[in-house]
């Protein structure tokens, strides 16, 4: 028997993920593709198309009732371009109509709670904090990209680690293992600062973000320079959250992104939230399911389908589910 299908897609600089979901919040299909940078000269629609095809494999596209795409940068002057990219991917598959396009912030919040009001702090490749009201972003802080902001993000951690490592090599900074750890990941000699600089300059921002675990691992093993970077990252993230959502007790706080999934930065952020008097933060599931949750709500799915989807996604990922919000 034919069933209604909704699609949720979450596209960032590192990866693109798409989930196909039934009207009662059960996952039906899933697709993954490389990142889709809407401001690059590449073809981001191709990544969206690949993820869409993966999610729809074995399903009848005629059953698709609604879709929500969350694209990084859609709310910062890139809305028209993001909508065009989404529609191009949609048309290549031959689906009727088109998806609703929003930003990755609203999707991240919906990946942690089925409620409409609260705050979200994201730290992955980039970093941004926002206050969400009625399911829409009311105010935000940072998210300005790696060159001008994204403080506390994976790219920020990597750049600070590189700077500390180079400072140790040329005598400006104290001893640290960061240059050795990062050089190993970049596959260059540890003591060759010129080689380290050349390798770093060849990396795209998302590739730089992949160096962040070298910094957090060093901090976990007591490297003083890395510990300072991690502490600074947490404070910058908390500062962004405080600016975007001053009242931490007004609704849940959702934490999203690889940096806040676990590790020393996440631990420090959680401790800072406790000091602010906020309740236990909610951990976001895969953003594709958050986007699918928004699609469920927009499609008139039964009340509770979004919360059920988040619980199932959390259970499948081996973690306790987010609190359902009536």
Number of C-alpha atoms within 10 A of each C-alpha: 2 8 13 17 30 28 31 30 34 31 29 23 23 18 17 27 27 32 30 27 26 22 22 18 26 17 20 17 20 22 21 23 20 18 19 24 23 25 14 9 7 11 13 23 21 19 21 32 25 19 25 27 21 19 24 22 14 10 16 12 16 13 14 19 19 22 25 28 30 30 30 25 24 20 17 10 9 15 18 12 14 26 19 14 22 26 20 18 23 20 14 11 14 11 15 12 12 16 22 18 23 22 25 25 30 26 31 28 36 30 33 31 29 25 20 18 22 23 32 32 29 28 28 26 27 29 28 26 29 29 30 25 16 10 17 17 20 14 14 20 21 20 23 15 18 20 10 9 17 27 27 30 31 32 29 27 30 27 20 21 28 25 16 22 29 22 17 19 18 11 9 11 14 13 16 21 20 28 27 18 21 24 24 14 13 17 12 18 15 19 15 14 20 12 16 23 15 11 14 20 11 10 13 11 22 20 17 22 24 18 23 24 18 23 27 24 17 20 23 15 10 11 17 16 22 26 20 11 22 26 16 17 26 26 18 19 27 21 16 24 26 19 17 22 24 14 16 19 15 14 17 23 29 25 27 27 22 17 27 25 16 11 16 19 27 21 14 19 22 20 14 16 20 14 9 15 11 18 15 13 20 20 26 29 30 23 30 29 34 34 33 35 34 26 27 30 17 14 16 11 18 12 12 17 20 30 26 19 27 29 22 20 24 21 14 12 12 9 13 14 23 24 17 15 13 10
